[in-house]
Amino acid sequence: MQHDLGRLGIWTFGFDPHPAGKVRETAAELDELGFGAVWFGEAFGRDAVSQAALLLNATKRMVVATGIANIYLRHPMTMAAAERSLGEQHPGRFVLGLGGHRVPDVQLDWEGYRIPFSGRPVSGMRDYLVDLDKVPLNAASAARPRRLLAALGPKMLDLAAELTWGAHPYFVPVEHTAMARERMGPSAYLAVEQAVVLDPDPEIKRGHVAAYVTAAPHHRANLMRLGFDESDFADGCSDRLVDALVPGRSLEAIAERVREHVDAGANHVCLQVLTSTPEQLPVREWRELAALL
């Protein structure tokens, strides 16, 4: 039995700095609040597999999804064993989001550490998916959890529709959701990340957008495919770009943005709360957002 992700989920980078006990307690509350899924990123904190296990063990009902697990950090045999192990222990509640692809020939680093990347994005991901399915595992359960790709461009969206359950686009406006649905067809699953702000500080939205378009060329390239240009990226980013990526600060504005994504073809929207204190878990804001359920 596959658990339904529901219409709304939570997306966060926030678990990593906190001890496991705090993460378990917070995840259990998200489960009780009624969110359909919790998504988490993978960077310089817990690895995606151990984080997923921690969250799955702390919850009873909601789906736990990687957003995403980096394919350049794990051999396909390691990833295949991990996904089947989590799927066996928590039937129907684990979704494996895969990514790591970027604009070719652009090397990213974080505080001097080079982020692993090799090959061409689409062909590299295709090869990885094929290799995942070739792994001959002697596992108690052969059931494979659902997979999604962190797809932005048309070719990666095509691959997501062809070889996986669907796509998990990150840092995208509603126009991308409409394009992704048209590209992938009606049967592919589309789970869209949406950044939101409830804090009155007006610079939180702009700072979030500016950080991505400055440091992540693949996101910049994706926005340019959607009609934005260099003028939108200058001087801290244009108002139209910021508003397209992060809605207003009220629950009503957030609810309207979720409706827009759903009307454009999204099956599920996972909300990433931005605050002026990113080192703290936004539990208060998550409780407020539960009203949208």
N, C-alpha and C positions, 0 to 999 in steps of 0.2 A: 504494500500500500504506500503510495506517495503522498506525503502531507502537502496540503495546499499552502502556498506562500501568502495567500490573501492579497488584498489590494495594496496594503501599506506595510512597510518594514522600516527598520532602522539601519543606517550605514554609519560606521565609525572607525576612526583610527585611535580612539581614546583608551582602549583597554590596555595597551602595551605598558604604559608607565606604572600601572597599578598592580598590587599583589594579587595572586590567584584567588584568594578568599574574597577580596573586594569584587573581582570580576564575576565570580560565581554568584554573589549576592545580587549584583546589578543585573546580570543576565536573567536570573530568576524573576526579578521584578518586571523586566521587559516582557517576559513570558506571561506573567500574570496580568499585565496591562492589556494584553491582547494583540500585540503586533504579530504579524504573520511570519516574519523572518528577521534575523539579525545578520548583517553583513559586516565584514571587517577587511581592512586593507592589510597588506604585508609589506613591510619595509625593514626597519632596523629594530624590530621588537621580537616578539615570539614568532616562530615560524608558523605558517598557515595551518599545518596539520595539527600541531600541539594546541594551537589556539582553538581550532575547531573542536578538538576533543574536550577541551576545558569547557567550552560553551555548551556542547551537546550534553555533557554529564551534568551541567548545572540547570538544564531546562527539561521540560517534559513534553511540550507541545509544538513550539515554533520551530521553523526550519533554520538551520545554521548554514550560511553560504560564504564562501571565500570570494572576496572582491578586490583583488584576485590573488591566486597562488601563482608565483612566478615560475614559468616553465624552465627558465635558465638556471634555477637553483636546484632542480631535481631531475635526475635521470628518469626516463619514462617508467622503468621498472619500479623505482622507489615510489613514484606518484601512483602508479596502478595499485601497488600493494596498500598504500595509505588510503586511497579512496574506497577500496573494497573493504578494508578493515573498519573504517568509520561507518560505511554503509551497512555492514553486518551488525555492528554494535547498536546502531540507531536507525533501523529500517525506515527509509522514506524521508528522513529529516536532514540529510546532508546534501547540499548542492555544491559541486566543484566548479568554481569560476576560475578560468585559466587566462593568463595574459603574460605580459612581459615584452610584447612587441612594441616597437616605436618607429619613428621616422628612420629609414635606413641611413647608415653612415653617420649618425649623430651619437656621440658617446656622452652619456649623462654621468654626472658624479654628484655625490652628496657629502659635503664637508671633506672633500678630498678623497673620498672612497669611490672608485669606479663601479658603477652598477652593472652587473653582468648582462651581456647582450651579445648575440652572435647571429649571423645569417640574415636572411630576408624575412620580414615579418610574416607574410601569408604562407609562403612555402615552408618556412620553419615551423609554423603552427600546424600546418597540414601534416608534415612529417611526424611531429610530436604526437598528434592525435592517432595517426596510424600505428605508431609504435606502442602507444598505450594499449590499444586493442590487441596487439600481438603478444603481449606479455603472458606467458603460460603459468598462471598462479595456481598453487594448490591451496586454495582458500576454502574455509567452511561455507562461505556463501559466494556464489559467482555473480550475484546481483551487482550491477554497476550503478552508482549514484548518477543523478542527472548532472550534465555538464553544460556550462555556458562559456562563451568567449567574451573577453573585454573588447568588443568590436566597435570601431568607429567608422573606418572607411568602407566603401562599397565592397571591395574584394573580401575583406575580413567578415563583413556581414553575410556575404554569400557563403563563405566557408562555415560560419556559425549555423546557418540554415541547413547546409548540406550534411555536416558531420556531427552536430551537437543538438542539444535541446533548444538552444537559442542564444541570445546576446545579453550582455550586461554593460551597456554604455555608461560611461562616467564623464561628468563635466560637459553636459550637452544641453542645448536648448530644446524646446518643444519641436522646432523644425527638424531636428535630427531624429526625434522619435517618429515623426511622420515619414521621413525618408527611409528609416530603418524598417518600418513596417511594410512599406511598399516594396522595398528591396527583398526582404526575407519571405514575404508572403504571409498568409493568414495563420498558418499552423505553428510557426516558430514562436518560442516564448521570448518576451521582451521585458527585461527587468531594468528599469532606468534609475540611476542615482540622481538625487536632486538635493542640492545644498539649500539650507534654509537658515534664517536668522530670526531669533526672538529678542536678542539684545538690542537696546536702543542706539548703540554706538554705530554711526553711519559708515565708519571706515572698515568694519569687519567684512562686509560684502565686497568692497572694492579691493581690499587686501588679498582676499581669497582668489579672486579672478586674476588680479595682476600677477600673483605668484605663479599660477599655472601657465599663463601665456608667456611669461618670461622664462621659466625654467623647463617647460615641457614642450618642445617643438612639435610633437605629434598632436597635442591638443590645439596648438596654434594653427597647424595645417588643417585640422578638422574644421575649425571655425571658419577658416578662409573658404573651404569648400561650401560652406553654408551661406556665404555672402558677406561675411565680415571682412574688413581689410585693415591695412596697417594703421589707418587713422583710429580704428577702434582699440588698438593696442597701445597707443601713445599716451603719455601723461597720466599714468595710473588707470588707463582703460576708459572707454566712453561709457556714458550712462546707458546707452542702448545695449551694449554688450553686458554690462553688469546686471541690468534688469532682466535680460534674456536668460542669464544663468542662475540668478538668485532672486526669488520673488520678494515682495514686501514683507515687513516684519510682523504682520498680524496673522492669526490663525486663518482668517478668511482669505487672505492673499495666498497663503500656502495651500489651502484647500482648493482654491481656484487653479493654481498651477498643477496640482495633482490631477484635477479634472481635465485640464488641457492635455497632459501627457496621456491620460487614459483615452480621451477622445481621439488623440492622434495615433493610438494603437498600442500603448503600453499595457501589459498584463499586470505589472507590479511596479510600484514606485517606492524606493527606499530613501528615506530622508536622512541627510547628514547635517547635524546641527553645528553651526559655526558660532563660536563665542569669543569673548575677549580674554578668556582664561582656558586655553586649549589643554593645559596640563590637568584640568579637573574634568571629571565625567559630567556631562550635561544632564544629570538625572532630573533636575527640576524641569528642564525644557522637554525631555522625553515624556514626563508626566503630562505636561500641557498638550503635547502633540497627540497623546492618546485620546483626547477629545475628538479628534478627526476620525477615529475608528467608528 
